[in-house]
Every structure is written in C-alpha cells, then in structure tokens.
Amino acid sequence: MNECSYDSYVEHPRYGRKPRITGLNPVNDYRRVFLHWHSGDDCRIPNTAVEADLSRQSPAAVPVTHYFDVKRACRDCGRPFIFYALEQKHWYEELGFCLEADCVRCPQCRKKQQGIARMRERYEELFHVADRSPEQELEMAECCLALMQESVFHPRQIERVRMLLNRVADTHRQDSRFANLVARLEKFVRTKDGGSR
C-alpha cells in the first residue's frame, strides 16, 4: 500500500488519516461472512477488517459480520476521508445506529453540522422564551446571524437580527461582543447585496 496516497485525506481526530491495518481480510461467502453493503470492492481497504458483535447490532435482515475501513468522499466539502472499521463498530454496536446508516460527511463537516444543529436548537429555545433578558436577546441575534451565514436561515432574517440588536443597544453598545456582531452583520449584508446584483 502506498502510504502517501492517504496524505490528502481528512484526518480523523482519533484514528488519523491512514488505514488501520489488522491483517483480517474476509470475503463475502453469504453463509458465515456478510460484509456491509456500503463497503463494496471499490471502496473497501483490504486487510483492515474487524469482527462485529452480532448481539450488539440493531436487528437487521442480514447482519454484518465484519467492518472494513472504507474510502469516502464528503458530501459537503468533497474531500476524501476514511470511515474506519472501529468507528463503524462504535456506530452500530455502541450507539445503536441501524445498519442502513452510512457516513456521508468527513469528521470536520460532521462536527460543523452538529454545531449548526445545536445552534438551531438553542435559537428555538430562545425564540420561545417570553421575557428574554438582554443577554438572551444578544445570544439569539448571534445564533440567527450564524444560521444565516450557514444558509440554514433565509437572509430575510437580517431584520430580526437588527431588531434584536436594537433592543440591546442601550445595555450592550460598549460590549465588544455587540460590536463584533454588528460588524459581522454589516459584512453579511454587504456580501449579500453584492452577490444579488
């Protein structure tokens, strides 16, 4: 195996960017060995298999007996990464994911996606607070702007961010957090206005 061929792969925080060689390389025989549908010959990395614990997998028509390190291209950024056999074992046996689940994002994009989901959840929580404090209004404005920047919210939400900032201007105008948010909003508006012409 050419060690340099994985230099462009996205690094996994725990496993790195190169395959984890185990020396185990079973092949489907449809009697005792069943490999995962998403680890076909075109993406499976030989000699990287780990045995599955069938008793820990979610019920499936066909259990998976071995996991392999597999090559993937990230749905979001397009960069190559490895969906590691040990990571699959964790997903399917510890976290309880169904065997139909596949990894479509690299570790960095997954982390970013999780951050966006948390931010949206926090925005929704704040949205439903009846009497928000100025600190909560500022946090809501930050969440809203960040979600617009990630194209989760439509740019029309600019007016909501402005309204929230106006509400806290008296108490937070000297705050660097407030000033930073105003600058980010102005930059976002300029970018959107420039892009729409």
C-alpha positions as a printed Julia matrix, in Angstrom:
197×3 Matrix{Float64}:
   0.0     0.0    0.0
   1.29    3.46  -0.91
   1.49    5.41   2.36
   1.45    8.76   0.55
  -1.87    8.03  -1.13
  -3.74    9.0    2.06
  -1.97   12.31   2.71
  -4.87   14.28   1.18
  -7.49   12.5    3.32
  -9.26   14.4    6.1
  -7.72   13.5    9.43
  -9.95   11.72  11.93
  -9.4    13.04  15.48
  -8.95    9.55  16.9
  -7.72    7.37  14.02
  -5.67    9.74  11.86
  -5.89    9.68   8.08
  -4.32    6.35   7.12
  -5.98    2.91   7.21
  -5.67    0.79  10.34
  -4.18   -2.5    9.18
  -5.47   -5.51  11.11
  -4.43   -8.27   8.7
  -8.04   -9.52   8.61
  -9.47   -9.65   5.07
 -12.61  -11.84   4.87
 -14.73  -12.05   1.72
 -18.49  -12.44   1.42
 -19.46  -16.09   1.31
 -23.14  -15.49   2.23
 -23.07  -18.33   4.77
 -20.76  -17.16   7.55
 -19.4   -13.83   6.29
 -21.62  -10.87   5.45
 -19.92   -7.59   4.65
 -21.67   -4.28   4.88
 -23.5    -3.09   1.76
 -21.59    0.2    1.85
 -18.15   -1.45   1.82
 -18.01   -2.67  -1.76
 -14.83   -3.72  -3.54
 -14.4    -0.22  -4.99
 -14.1     1.49  -1.6
 -13.08   -1.27   0.84
  -9.5    -1.07   2.09
  -8.04   -4.61   2.25
  -6.66   -6.06   5.49
  -8.48   -3.56   7.72
 -11.43   -5.68   8.9
 -12.6    -6.01  12.48
 -15.12   -8.59  13.66
 -18.62   -7.47  14.54
 -20.54   -8.48  17.64
 -23.88   -9.5   16.13
 -25.59   -9.49  19.52
 -24.96   -5.72  19.81
 -26.24   -4.69  16.37
 -29.78   -3.44  15.81
 -31.98   -6.16  14.33
 -31.45   -6.43  10.56
 -32.47   -8.8    7.78
 -28.79   -9.52   7.15
 -26.32   -8.87   9.98
 -22.83   -7.61   9.25
 -20.09   -9.94  10.45
 -17.09   -7.69   9.7
 -16.45   -3.98   9.26
 -13.75   -2.65   6.94
 -12.11    0.75   6.69
 -13.8     2.28   3.63
 -12.95    5.26   1.44
 -15.5     8.05   1.24
 -15.85   11.5   -0.33
 -17.53   14.07   1.9
 -20.99   15.16   0.75
 -20.36   18.74   1.92
 -16.71   19.57   1.2
 -15.91   16.84  -1.34
 -12.64   15.85   0.36
 -11.72   12.16   0.77
 -11.85   10.55   4.2
 -11.91    7.08   5.74
 -14.94    5.69   7.54
 -12.98    3.47   9.91
 -14.0    -0.08  10.82
 -13.66    0.74  14.53
 -15.83    3.82  14.02
 -18.47    1.66  12.33
 -18.3    -0.81  15.21
 -18.95    2.09  17.57
 -21.86    3.43  15.47
 -23.63    0.11  15.0
 -22.88   -1.6   18.31
 -22.45    1.16  20.9
 -24.63    3.98  19.58
 -27.3     1.65  18.18
 -27.41    3.07  14.64
 -29.25    0.83  12.2
 -27.07   -0.96   9.66
 -28.65    1.08   6.85
 -26.93    4.23   8.17
 -23.83    5.32   6.29
 -21.27    8.03   6.91
 -21.52   10.72   4.22
 -19.57   13.57   5.84
 -15.94   13.83   6.88
 -15.21   14.29  10.62
 -14.76   18.06  10.25
 -18.05   18.55   8.39
 -19.85   16.25  10.84
 -18.58   18.38  13.72
 -19.68   21.53  11.92
 -23.12   20.01  11.2
 -23.53   19.08  14.87
 -22.62   22.64  15.88
 -25.23   24.04  13.49
 -27.85   21.66  14.9
 -27.03   22.75  18.46
 -27.17   26.41  17.45
 -30.57   25.96  15.79
 -31.87   24.16  18.86
 -30.63   27.0   21.07
 -32.24   29.59  18.78
 -35.57   27.74  19.02
 -35.28   27.64  22.82
 -34.62   31.38  22.97
 -37.38   32.12  20.46
 -39.94   30.6   22.85
 -38.76   32.48  25.94
 -41.46   35.03  26.78
 -39.36   37.69  28.57
 -35.81   37.39  27.23
 -33.03   39.16  29.06
 -30.74   41.46  27.07
 -28.09   38.72  27.26
 -30.54   36.22  25.75
 -31.53   38.71  23.03
 -27.87   39.12  22.12
 -27.34   35.36  22.07
 -30.42   34.95  19.88
 -29.07   37.55  17.44
 -25.72   35.68  17.32
 -27.46   32.37  16.62
 -29.69   33.89  13.94
 -26.79   35.53  12.11
 -24.66   32.39  12.28
 -27.55   30.32  10.89
 -27.95   32.8    8.02
 -24.23   32.59   7.31
 -24.57   28.8    7.1
 -27.59   29.19   4.76
 -29.88   27.49   7.27
 -31.98   30.67   7.64
 -33.03   32.89   4.75
 -31.26   36.27   4.52
 -34.62   37.95   5.26
 -33.84   37.17   8.9
 -31.45   40.17   8.77
 -34.32   42.3   10.02
 -34.8    40.02  13.03
 -31.09   40.36  13.91
 -31.33   44.15  13.58
 -34.43   44.22  15.79
 -32.69   42.13  18.46
 -29.59   44.35  18.33
 -31.72   47.47  18.64
 -33.34   46.04  21.77
 -29.97   45.52  23.49
 -28.13   48.56  22.12
 -28.57   50.6   25.33
 -27.15   47.89  27.6
 -24.52   46.34  25.29
 -23.29   49.12  22.97
 -19.88   49.24  24.71
 -19.59   45.44  24.74
 -17.03   44.0   22.28
 -19.38   41.08  21.65
 -22.07   43.53  20.5
 -19.62   45.43  18.29
 -18.35   42.19  16.77
 -21.89   41.08  15.98
 -22.74   44.43  14.35
 -19.58   44.18  12.2
 -20.42   40.59  11.18
 -23.96   41.65  10.27
 -22.72   44.58   8.16
 -20.27   42.31   6.35
 -23.02   39.74   5.72
 -25.33   42.46   4.33
 -22.57   43.79   2.02
 -21.83   40.27   0.77
 -25.5    39.53   0.13
 -26.11   42.9   -1.58
 -23.02   42.48  -3.74
 -23.97   38.94  -4.65
 -27.53   39.83  -5.65
 -26.55   42.38  -8.31
